[in-house]
Amino acid sequence: MSRADIGVFGSGAWGTALAITWARAGAKVALWGPFEEEMAQMAATRRHLRLKDVVFPDGLETSNDPAAAFEAPLWISAMPTQVTPEAWRGLRPQAPKTPELVIHVSKGILRGSHQTLSQALTGVLDVPVGALSGPTFADEVSRGVPSAITMALPPEVSDERARALQAQLACDRLRIYLSRDVVGTELCGALKNVLAIAAGLVDGLKLGYNPRAALITRGLAEMARLVEVLGGQPATVMGLAGMGDLLLTATGPQSRNRTFGELVGKGHTVEAARDALGGQVIEGMFTTEAALELAGEHGLDLPIAAEVQRLLNGEPPEEAVHRLMTRSLKSE
């Protein structure tokens, strides 16, 4: 394959689904993953283990050698949030050059530093970092199900260049809306995982649709409070990256975070629920603690997130529901 148009770093289901989508639309895409055996299997079968029904388009090249991905003028970072900064510290010295921009597609807040990935990676890569986030399940995107997503770009990217990137990454099955609220987009994508765990708990306890709707609505209010105090915009919370992604993740059966909460609601321990999901990353588990610590620094109350943290600490789920329902009454 000649020089790739897009380099995707991270061979999980989501990064691969995006690589498939862009290659299917005619782009040349180099997909890098760190595990030699996994990448060799993908190269041989032209499939991803978690996207088995989809054959890779001709324009998609896979390898555990990052050279081809480094050559692309646009880099997409698609690794698990908590390992992404360290992974790039290892990758960056191998790159013969850096692009004008990196866009990450991961969701979460870093433990310890409480940074978003754009904040952390800007220092590691020394280039502007944007984010791509919204209501998208990887398998549906890989199969070409019509989807819409937000691309948030920092002010260093000119309006003209932003529109060009939007046109480059959008296609007839992936509609991309442009935003300049990078931190708000990232925070929404992280916080919705916490709320999805709570929504799954409601489902696991078989409480019905009324409490789930109430939880999602009040969860959106919690999301808005934290996003706005940290510099995000209200419109982002009400858009694809906020409300859209929350609705999908809190109700969709494919959501790992929602399913995890449901299993705990049914009586599984936290460890057993994780095991039942095959050890997949439950990003909401990491984000809950970080979100509560950030809220504490700014004097904010996040009652739903607080109950999720108690749940993760092993407290009975029924008690969480009781505490939420008996909090002091207030205006909406």
C-alpha positions in Angstrom: 0.0 0.0 0.0 1.2 3.5 -0.8 1.4 6.1 2.0 -1.6 5.9 4.2 -4.0 8.9 4.5 -4.9 8.0 8.1 -2.9 6.2 10.8 -4.9 4.6 13.6 -3.0 3.7 16.7 -4.9 1.1 18.7 -6.4 -2.1 17.4 -9.4 -2.5 19.7 -12.9 -2.8 18.4 -13.5 1.0 18.2 -10.3 1.9 16.5 -10.7 -0.9 14.1 -14.3 0.0 13.4 -13.3 3.5 12.4 -10.4 2.2 10.3 -12.8 0.0 8.5 -15.3 2.8 7.9 -12.7 5.2 6.5 -11.1 2.5 4.3 -14.5 1.5 3.0 -15.1 5.1 2.0 -11.9 5.1 0.0 -9.1 6.2 2.3 -5.9 4.4 2.8 -5.7 3.5 6.5 -2.8 2.0 8.4 -3.9 0.3 11.7 -1.3 -0.3 14.3 -1.6 -2.6 17.4 1.0 -3.5 19.9 0.5 -7.3 20.0 2.3 -9.2 17.2 0.2 -12.4 17.3 -3.1 -10.5 17.3 -2.0 -8.2 14.4 -0.7 -11.2 12.4 -4.1 -13.0 12.9 -6.0 -9.9 11.7 -3.7 -9.6 8.7 -4.3 -13.2 7.8 -8.1 -13.4 8.4 -8.9 -9.8 7.4 -11.2 -9.7 10.4 -11.3 -8.5 14.0 -12.2 -11.0 16.8 -14.9 -8.6 18.2 -16.1 -7.6 14.7 -16.3 -11.0 13.2 -19.0 -10.3 10.6 -17.0 -7.6 8.9 -14.2 -8.3 6.3 -11.5 -5.6 6.1 -11.7 -3.4 3.0 -8.7 -3.4 0.7 -7.6 0.0 1.8 -6.9 -1.1 5.4 -3.4 -2.4 6.3 -2.7 -3.9 9.8 0.6 -4.3 11.5 2.3 -4.2 14.9 5.0 -2.1 13.2 4.0 1.5 13.5 6.0 2.7 10.5 3.1 2.8 8.1 0.8 4.6 10.6 3.6 7.1 11.3 3.8 8.1 7.7 0.1 9.2 7.6 -0.5 13.0 7.8 -3.3 12.4 10.3 -3.0 10.3 13.4 -6.0 8.8 15.3 -5.3 7.6 18.8 -7.6 4.7 19.8 -6.0 3.1 22.8 -7.5 2.5 26.3 -7.6 5.8 28.1 -5.5 4.8 31.2 -2.6 3.5 29.2 -2.7 6.0 26.3 -0.2 8.6 27.7 2.4 6.0 28.5 1.9 4.2 25.2 2.6 7.5 23.3 5.7 8.1 25.4 7.0 4.9 24.0 5.8 5.5 20.4 6.7 9.1 20.0 10.5 8.6 19.9 10.1 6.1 17.1 8.2 8.5 14.8 10.4 10.1 12.1 8.0 13.1 12.1 4.8 14.4 13.8 1.6 15.4 12.1 -0.1 18.8 12.5 -2.8 17.3 14.7 -3.7 14.1 16.6 -7.3 13.2 17.2 -8.1 10.7 20.0 -11.3 8.6 20.2 -10.9 7.2 23.8 -13.3 8.0 26.7 -12.3 8.6 30.3 -10.5 10.8 32.8 -6.9 9.9 33.8 -6.6 8.6 37.3 -4.3 10.6 39.6 -3.8 13.6 37.3 -7.6 13.9 36.5 -6.6 15.2 33.1 -8.5 14.5 29.9 -6.5 12.9 27.1 -6.2 16.1 25.1 -4.6 17.8 28.1 -2.2 14.9 28.7 -1.3 14.2 25.1 -0.6 17.8 24.1 2.4 17.7 26.4 3.5 14.2 25.3 3.2 14.8 21.5 3.8 18.5 21.3 1.0 18.9 18.8 -2.7 20.0 19.1 -5.0 17.2 20.2 -8.7 16.9 19.3 -11.4 14.4 20.2 -13.9 12.3 18.3 -16.8 11.2 20.5 -20.5 10.4 20.4 -23.2 7.7 20.5 -21.5 4.9 18.6 -21.2 1.2 19.2 -18.2 -0.2 17.4 -19.9 -3.2 15.8 -22.7 -1.0 14.3 -20.2 1.5 12.9 -18.1 -1.3 11.4 -21.2 -2.7 9.7 -22.0 0.6 8.2 -25.1 1.4 10.3 -25.8 5.2 9.9 -24.2 7.0 12.8 -23.4 10.6 13.9 -20.5 11.8 16.0 -18.8 15.0 17.2 -15.3 16.0 16.2 -14.0 18.6 18.7 -10.9 20.5 17.5 -8.7 23.0 19.5 -8.3 26.6 18.5 -4.9 26.0 17.0 -6.7 24.3 14.1 -8.0 27.0 11.7 -11.6 27.0 10.7 -10.6 26.2 7.1 -8.5 23.2 8.2 -11.3 22.1 10.6 -13.8 22.0 7.8 -11.4 20.1 5.6 -10.8 17.4 8.3 -14.6 17.2 8.8 -15.0 16.5 5.1 -12.1 14.0 5.1 -13.4 11.9 8.0 -17.2 12.1 7.2 -18.8 9.6 4.8 -22.3 8.5 3.9 -22.5 6.2 6.9 -20.7 8.4 9.5 -21.9 11.9 9.8 -19.5 14.2 11.7 -20.5 17.4 13.4 -17.8 20.0 14.2 -17.2 21.4 17.7 -14.6 23.6 19.3 -15.3 22.4 22.8 -12.6 19.7 23.2 -12.7 19.5 27.0 -16.5 19.4 27.2 -16.6 16.7 24.5 -14.1 14.6 26.4 -15.8 15.1 29.8 -19.2 14.1 28.4 -17.7 10.9 26.9 -16.1 10.0 30.3 -19.0 10.8 32.6 -21.6 9.0 30.6 -19.9 5.7 31.5 -20.4 6.4 35.2 -24.1 7.1 34.6 -24.4 4.0 32.4 -23.3 1.8 35.4 -26.1 3.4 37.5 -28.6 2.8 34.7 -27.5 -0.8 34.5 -28.0 -1.1 38.2 -31.6 0.0 37.8 -32.1 -2.6 35.1 -30.5 -5.3 37.2 -32.8 -4.6 40.1 -35.8 -4.7 37.7 -37.1 -1.4 39.0 -38.7 -0.5 35.7 -38.6 2.3 33.1 -39.6 5.2 35.4 -36.5 5.2 37.6 -34.2 4.6 34.6 -35.7 7.7 32.8 -35.3 9.7 36.0 -31.8 8.6 36.6 -30.7 9.4 33.0 -32.3 12.9 33.3 -30.8 13.7 36.7 -27.5 12.2 35.5 -27.4 14.6 32.6 -27.8 17.4 35.2 -24.7 16.1 37.1 -22.8 15.9 33.8 -23.7 19.5 33.0 -22.6 20.8 36.4 -19.1 19.2 36.2 -18.6 20.0 32.5 -19.5 23.6 32.9 -17.3 24.2 36.0 -14.3 22.7 34.1 -14.7 24.9 31.1 -17.0 23.0 28.8 -20.1 24.4 27.1 -23.8 23.6 27.9 -24.5 23.0 24.2 -22.0 20.1 24.2 -23.9 18.4 27.1 -27.1 18.6 25.1 -25.5 17.3 21.9 -24.2 14.0 20.5 -21.2 13.9 22.8 -23.4 14.4 25.9 -27.0 13.5 25.9 -26.7 11.4 22.7 -23.9 9.2 24.1 -25.5 9.0 27.5 -28.8 7.7 26.0 -27.0 5.0 24.0 -24.6 3.9 26.7 -27.3 3.9 29.5 -29.8 1.9 27.5 -28.0 -0.1 24.8 -27.5 -3.8 25.5 -24.0 -3.7 24.0 -22.8 -1.2 26.5 -20.1 -2.7 28.7 -20.7 -0.2 31.5 -24.4 -0.6 31.5 -24.1 -4.4 31.5 -21.6 -4.3 34.3 -24.0 -2.3 36.4 -26.8 -4.7 35.5 -24.8 -7.7 36.7 -24.0 -6.0 40.0 -27.7 -5.2 40.4 -28.5 -8.9 39.9 -26.2 -9.8 42.8 -22.8 -10.3 41.2 -19.8 -9.0 43.0 -17.8 -6.3 41.2 -15.1 -8.9 40.4 -17.6 -11.5 39.2 -19.2 -8.9 36.9 -15.9 -8.0 35.4 -15.1 -11.6 34.8 -18.5 -12.2 33.2 -17.5 -9.5 30.7 -14.3 -11.3 29.8 -12.1 -8.8 31.6 -12.9 -6.0 29.3 -12.1 -2.4 30.4 -15.0 -0.9 32.3 -13.9 2.7 31.9 -16.6 4.0 34.2 -14.9 2.3 37.2 -11.9 4.5 36.7 -13.9 7.6 35.9 -16.1 7.5 38.9 -13.3 8.2 41.4 -11.7 10.9 39.2 -15.1 12.6 38.7 -15.9 12.7 42.4 -12.4 14.1 43.2 -12.8 16.8 40.6 -16.3 17.6 41.9 -14.9 17.9 45.4 -12.3 20.3 44.3 -15.0 22.6 42.9 -17.6 22.1 45.7 -20.0 20.2 43.5 -22.4 17.5 44.5 -22.7 14.4 42.2 -25.1 12.1 44.1 -25.4 9.5 41.4 -21.7 9.2 40.9 -21.2 9.0 44.7 -23.6 6.0 44.8 -21.8 4.3 41.9 -18.6 4.7 43.9 -20.2 3.0 46.9 -21.4 0.3 44.7 -17.8 -0.3 43.4 -16.8 -0.4 47.1 -19.1 -3.3 47.6 -22.1 -1.7 49.3 -25.5 -3.3 48.5 -27.2 -1.8 45.5 -30.6 -1.5 47.1 -29.2 0.9 49.6 -28.0 3.2 46.8 -31.5 3.4 45.4 -32.9 4.2 48.9 -30.4 7.0 49.5 -31.1 8.6 46.1 -34.8 8.5 46.7 -34.7 9.9 50.2 -32.3 12.8 49.6 -33.6 16.2 50.7 -36.2 17.7 48.4 -35.2 20.6 46.1 -36.2 22.5 43.0 -35.2 21.1 39.6 
